[in-house]
C-alpha cells in the first residue's frame, strides 16, 4: 500500500514510507499565498500581486 501512495504523490511520501511512517492525508490540497501589497499597481486586477508560497496535502508536509 505504501508503494502505491509513493508513486502518486512523490518525494514526501517516499521519505515517510522509507522511515516506516504513515502519511495522514487531508481531505483537500491546501496552498499558502502571499499578497504583496507593498507596491500596489494602479488599475491592476485583483490577484495580480498574489504569489504561491507552498502547497501541501498531508499533515506531515504542513509541519515540515
N, C-alpha and C positions, 0 to 999 in steps of 0.2 A: 504494500500500500504506500509506503514512504517513497518508493521508487517512482510510482505514477505521479505523485504530488511533486516530486523533484522536477520531472520533465515539464510540468505545466507552469511552474512559477519561477524557476531559475535559481540563482545563487543563494539567496537567503534560506530557501528550503533545503538546498543541497548541504549547506553548512549545518543546519539544525539536524537533518537526518543523519549526517556523519557523526554528530555528537550524541545521537540517540534521543534527542528532544522532540517533543510533539508540537507542531505548529498549531496555534489557536486562531483560526480564520475568523475574520469579521464578516458580517452579513454583506457589506458592500466595500468597495475600494474607496479610500479617502485620499484627498490631496490638500496639502497646505499651499496657500497662495500668499504672495506679498503684494500689497497695494502701495506702490511708491508714489505718494502724493507730494513729495518734496519739490518736484518740478512739474506742476500741472500745466498741460498744454491747452491753450485756448481753443475751444471747439473740438477737442479730442473726444472720441466716442468713449462711453463708459467701458472700462475693462482694458483699455489700451495700455494702461500702466501696470496691469497685473502680470506677475511673473510666477511661474510654477516653482515651488521650493522642493517639495518631497511628496511622493505618492507611496501608499502602503496598503496592504490588505490582510495583515496579521498583527496580532498584539505584539509579537516579538519584534517585528520591523518598526513598530511605533516607538518602542522603548530603546531600541539600539541606536 
